[in-house]
Amino acid sequence: MKTKILGRTGLRVSIVGLGAAFVGIPTPNQAAVEYPDESQDRRTGKPHASYMDDELGVQTVHAAIDAGCTLIDTAALYGGTRSERIIGRALRERPDLAAKCTVTTKVGRLAEGQDYGFDAILRHVEASQQRLGLDKFEVIYIHDPMGFPMEQVMGKAGALGALRKLQDDGIVQFIGVAANEPETNARYIETGEFDAVVVPEAWSLLNHLAAERILPAAEKHNMGLVIATPLERGLLATGPVSGINYLARNFSAVCLNHVSEIQVLCRDYDIPMVAAALQWCTRHPQVAATIPGARTPEEAVENARAGDVEIPEAFWQDLAPLVRHFEIGVDR
């Protein structure tokens, strides 16, 4: 698969990684059940851990790496720590694959609540080490600090201070931030303190919020960007499907019709739309990778193959007039 450098970290990663928030959830329809919160299903209140199948999750991780994904993104929040446990088991069972990939995780937000204090972050990192079976991390992100005073999160007695200590101790190589709210992400990026950023809800063929503040700040500080939700809950993988409820997204009829136009262009060039959507994100110099979610081995392989498709420059030129920002209602 194609690879890029993750900003000032110097790490080389595949342009398509594995987003593991929903790994091992056996469902045939990705778009219809893409939950807006990574710890529980809002419709039932059930934690995602209750849906996750460990064996299926392990197979999905193996399939992703075998298919060329060298970046796996998870968090203690996902599945109430179950995502980390599944990945840890997958790496233990296939040490040959473990040697090929970078696993990133996030701290500060757990299923039971948020805590960005110094001691809490040290505990979170230690617990993630145990679940993942990793002594050291290339990248750890401060997770979803929305609604918390930035000076506390960034202070010596806060999350950044704790991660700086772990950096000095050689446990963490690079420090990042990952906020599900673009405005919060932008404020943290603009400090210049972080090496890498996970960017959800802000960069796709349909959503250009990142162009306002996130991309300029990342360029200024040479931060590596990893794009989450690049497929807009599956819409940019399948195109509009009748009867689908794209949870956490309110797509207008104009937007859906526009996606159909993109789909026609992709068919004319015999290019899977999922490949166009993912590779468009990484055409920006600061964007190193996308991390579309995969629940099953089949989804993981499809996503990985999308990162290996050769797309001619003529396609990008023809696509350019169809690339535009829509005001997509995102329920957080």
C-alpha positions, -999 to +999 in steps of 0.1 A: +000+000+000+010+036-005+027+052+025+034+087+038+054+104+066+034+114+096+045+150+099+074+159+121+073+124+137+091+110+108+071+078+111+061+062+078+025+049+078+001+034+053-023+059+039-052+037+050-051+024+086-075+005+107-099+025+129-108+001+157-137+017+175-161-009+163-138-038+155-154-072+158-190-060+157-207-084+133-231-063+112-237-065+074-244-028+070-217-004+080-236+029+073-267+019+091-251+012+125-222+036+126-227+048+162-220+084+170-204+076+203-175+051+206-185+037+240-222+029+236-251+027+213-273+057+219-304+038+208-301+011+234-276+024+259-257-009+256-219-006+256-203-015+223-184-042+242-216-061+243-216-062+205-180-070+200-169-106+191-133-112+202-126-138+176-140-117+147-121-087+160-088-106+161-094-118+125-102-082+114-069-069+129-050-097+112-067-091+079-060-054+080-023-058+086-020-087+061-036-064+035-011-036+041-024-015+069+006-005+091-014+019+113-039+007+139-058+034+159-077+026+191-085+041+225-093+029+260-128+043+254-136+020+225-158-008+236-150+000+272-113-011+267-124-042+247-109-028+215-075-026+231-078-061+245-087-075+210-058-058+194-035-070+221-046-105+216-042-102+178-006-090+182+003-117+206-011-144+183+007-130+152+040-114+163+051-114+127+023-089+120+029-070+152+064-061+139+049-045+108+025-020+124+022+011+146-005+010+172-017+043+185-041+048+214-057+076+234-059+085+270-080+108+292-115+096+282-128+063+295-163+048+293-169+058+329-158+094+325-129+118+317-098+127+337-069+147+324-050+149+356-013+139+358-018+107+379-048+096+359-030+098+326-001+078+340-026+051+351-044+052+317-011+047+298+000+018+321-034+001+317-032+005+279+003-010+280-011-041+297-041-045+275-021-040+243+009-059+254+032-029+245+060-015+265+063+016+244+041+037+221+051+057+191+021+080+195-004+085+223-032+111+219-050+132+245-086+121+239-116+144+236-107+172+260-138+192+250-153+212+279-122+210+300-100+241+307-071+240+282-046+253+307-053+224+330-050+198+302-019+214+289-003+222+323+025+204+340+000+188+364-022+178+336-023+154+306+004+170+286+027+171+316+022+134+323+029+125+287+060+147+286+073+127+316+066+095+298+083+109+268+114+117+289+112+081+303+112+067+268+077+051+271+060+076+246+078+088+216+053+113+202+023+131+217-009+139+199-044+152+204-077+137+191-108+157+197-141+148+182-150+185+180-132+203+152-131+237+170-114+221+200-090+202+178-080+235+161-073+252+194-050+225+205-032+222+171-026+260+171-005+257+203+022+239+183+027+214+211+016+183+194+033+160+169+002+143+154-035+148+154-065+126+148-091+147+129-127+135+129-157+152+115-137+178+095-121+165+063-137+145+035-151+150+000-182+165+017-167+182+047-140+209+045-141+223+080-104+215+085-095+240+058-105+269+081-080+264+110-068+228+113-049+224+081-032+259+082-021+253+118-009+217+110+011+231+081+027+258+103+038+233+129+044+203+105+019+181+125+010+148+110-028+144+105-048+112+106-083+115+093-111+098+111-147+095+096-133+100+060-162+080+045-190+100+062-206+070+080-203+048+049-220+072+024-187+077+005-181+039+003-215+028-009-232+059-023-268+067-014-287+036-004-325+038-001-338+033+034-304+038+051-304+059+083-269+075+085-268+078+122-251+110+135-254+125+100-281+146+085-274+145+047-297+168+026-312+155-006-289+179-025-259+163-008-270+128-015-276+137-052-241+152-053-226+120-040-244+101-068-226+124-093-193+115-078-202+079-079-210+081-117-176+097-123-159+069-103-177+043-124-166+061-156-130+057-145-136+022-130-123+035-097-141+024-064-156+054-048-141+043-014-106+046-030-113+080-043-127+092-010-098+079+011-070+089-013-085+124-018-080+130+020-043+121+018-036+143-012-031+171+013+005+173+023-001+172+060-025+143+059-006+111+062-034+086+067-071+078+070-085+055+096-119+042+083-136+019+108-137-018+100-157-043+120-150-074+099-121-088+079-140-081+047-144-044+055-107-042+066-095-057+033-118-035+012-105-004+029-069-015+026-072-023-011-086+012-016-053+026-005-035+006-032-056+017-062-037+037-088-057+068-096-047+089-127-043+126-125-070+130-151-095+116-126-085+142-099-089+169-124-124+158-134-133+153-097-122+188-087-154+206-097-174+180-077-155+186-045-174+210-022-183+216+014-218+207+027-232+218+060-237+183+074-256+181+106-234+160+129-250+148+161-224+145+188 
